[in-house]
Amino acid sequence: MRVTRSARETPRMAEDRPAVPLSRLRDLLAQCVEADSIRGVAREVGLPPNGLKYFLEGGAPRQATRRKLEAWFVRRAARGSASDPDAGRAALSILVRCLPPAYREIAQDRVVALIRELCDQAGALTPAWLSPPDANPPQD
């Protein structure tokens, strides 16, 4: 008996490429905890306080936790609290999660190219987040 894959069953790629370095998330979260409390920030992120504490102390987050942290980062940026080039990349990463992993990078590249093209046509400044990330970004 021969087993074939359907078109929707693509090989699973490694976990999503990080949109925001963990060190950047830790720094921002630590500032927020200092200004508020670990319980308040944990509630805002959607994590238990001990889970946030574990992350702040250097623990490696699971994929679901990382997604919550990146979504929190994007919500903060949308409120104007984190003007950071990583915010745009994180938002785009969240938007393409509905696609199978093999298509996410392609979708991100196409969206970035389209926004650059429209900025050029409109004579608008290109947002900082459209600049390519460092050649060797920290892979936390």
C-alpha positions as CSV (number, residue, x, y, z in Angstrom):
1,M,0.0,0.0,0.0
2,R,1.4,3.4,-1.0
3,V,0.7,6.4,1.1
4,T,0.7,9.8,-0.5
5,R,0.5,13.3,1.0
6,S,-2.3,15.6,0.3
7,A,-1.5,19.1,-1.0
8,R,-2.2,20.5,2.5
9,E,0.3,18.2,4.2
10,T,3.6,19.9,3.7
11,P,6.6,18.7,5.7
12,R,6.7,20.7,9.0
13,M,9.6,23.2,9.1
14,A,11.5,23.9,12.2
15,E,9.7,26.2,14.6
16,D,8.7,29.7,13.4
17,R,11.6,32.0,12.9
18,P,11.7,34.4,15.9
19,A,10.3,37.8,15.1
20,V,11.7,39.5,18.2
21,P,15.0,38.5,19.9
22,L,14.3,37.0,23.3
23,S,16.8,39.5,24.9
24,R,14.7,42.4,23.6
25,L,11.5,40.9,25.0
26,R,13.2,40.2,28.4
27,D,14.5,43.8,28.6
28,L,11.1,45.3,27.8
29,L,9.3,43.0,30.2
30,A,11.8,43.7,33.0
31,Q,11.2,47.4,32.5
32,C,7.4,46.9,32.7
33,V,7.7,44.7,35.8
34,E,9.9,47.3,37.4
35,A,7.2,50.0,36.6
36,D,4.2,47.8,37.6
37,S,4.4,44.3,39.1
38,I,5.1,40.8,37.9
39,R,1.4,39.9,38.4
40,G,0.2,42.9,36.4
41,V,2.5,42.3,33.5
42,A,1.9,38.6,33.5
43,R,-1.8,39.3,33.3
44,E,-1.3,41.7,30.4
45,V,0.9,39.1,28.5
46,G,-1.4,36.2,29.3
47,L,1.0,34.1,31.3
48,P,1.0,32.9,34.9
49,P,3.3,35.0,37.1
50,N,5.7,32.1,37.7
51,G,5.9,31.5,33.9
52,L,6.9,35.2,33.4
53,K,9.4,35.0,36.2
54,Y,10.9,31.8,34.7
55,F,11.3,33.6,31.3
56,L,12.8,36.8,32.9
57,E,15.3,34.6,34.8
58,G,16.6,33.2,31.4
59,G,14.3,30.3,30.8
60,A,13.6,29.2,27.2
61,P,10.0,29.7,26.4
62,R,7.9,27.2,24.6
63,Q,6.5,28.1,21.2
64,A,3.1,29.0,22.6
65,T,4.6,31.2,25.2
66,R,6.8,32.9,22.6
67,R,3.8,33.6,20.6
68,K,2.0,35.2,23.6
69,L,5.1,37.3,24.2
70,E,5.3,38.5,20.6
71,A,1.6,39.3,20.5
72,W,2.0,41.3,23.7
73,F,5.0,43.1,22.1
74,V,2.9,44.0,19.1
75,R,-0.1,45.2,21.2
76,R,2.4,47.5,23.1
77,A,3.8,48.8,19.9
78,A,0.3,49.5,18.6
79,R,-0.3,51.7,21.7
80,G,2.9,53.6,20.9
81,S,4.8,52.1,23.9
82,A,7.4,50.3,21.8
83,S,8.6,52.1,18.7
84,D,10.9,49.4,17.5
85,P,11.7,47.9,14.1
86,D,11.1,44.5,15.6
87,A,7.4,45.4,16.2
88,G,6.6,45.5,12.5
89,R,8.3,42.2,11.9
90,A,6.5,40.6,14.9
91,A,3.2,41.9,13.6
92,L,3.8,40.4,10.2
93,S,4.9,37.1,11.7
94,I,1.6,37.0,13.6
95,L,-0.4,37.7,10.4
96,V,1.1,34.9,8.4
97,R,0.6,32.2,11.1
98,C,-2.6,31.1,9.4
99,L,-0.5,29.7,6.6
100,P,1.4,26.4,6.6
101,P,5.0,26.9,7.9
102,A,6.5,26.3,4.4
103,Y,4.6,29.4,3.1
104,R,5.1,31.9,5.9
105,E,8.5,33.3,4.8
106,I,7.3,33.6,1.2
107,A,4.2,35.5,2.4
108,Q,6.3,37.8,4.6
109,D,8.7,38.5,1.7
110,R,5.8,39.4,-0.7
111,V,4.1,41.7,1.8
112,V,7.4,43.5,2.6
113,A,8.0,43.9,-1.2
114,L,4.5,45.2,-1.8
115,I,4.8,47.8,1.1
116,R,8.2,48.9,-0.2
117,E,6.8,49.3,-3.7
118,L,3.8,51.3,-2.5
119,C,6.0,53.5,-0.3
120,D,8.1,54.2,-3.4
121,Q,5.1,55.0,-5.6
122,A,3.6,57.3,-2.9
123,G,6.9,59.0,-2.2
124,A,6.5,58.0,1.5
125,L,9.3,57.1,3.8
126,T,9.9,53.4,4.2
127,P,9.2,52.2,7.7
128,A,12.3,51.1,9.7
129,W,10.9,47.6,10.2
130,L,11.1,47.1,6.4
131,S,14.9,47.3,6.6
132,P,16.5,43.9,6.7
133,P,17.3,42.7,10.2
134,D,21.0,42.4,11.1
135,A,22.9,40.0,9.0
136,N,23.6,37.9,12.1
137,P,20.7,38.6,14.5
138,P,20.8,37.1,17.9
139,Q,19.0,33.7,17.8
140,D,17.8,33.5,21.4
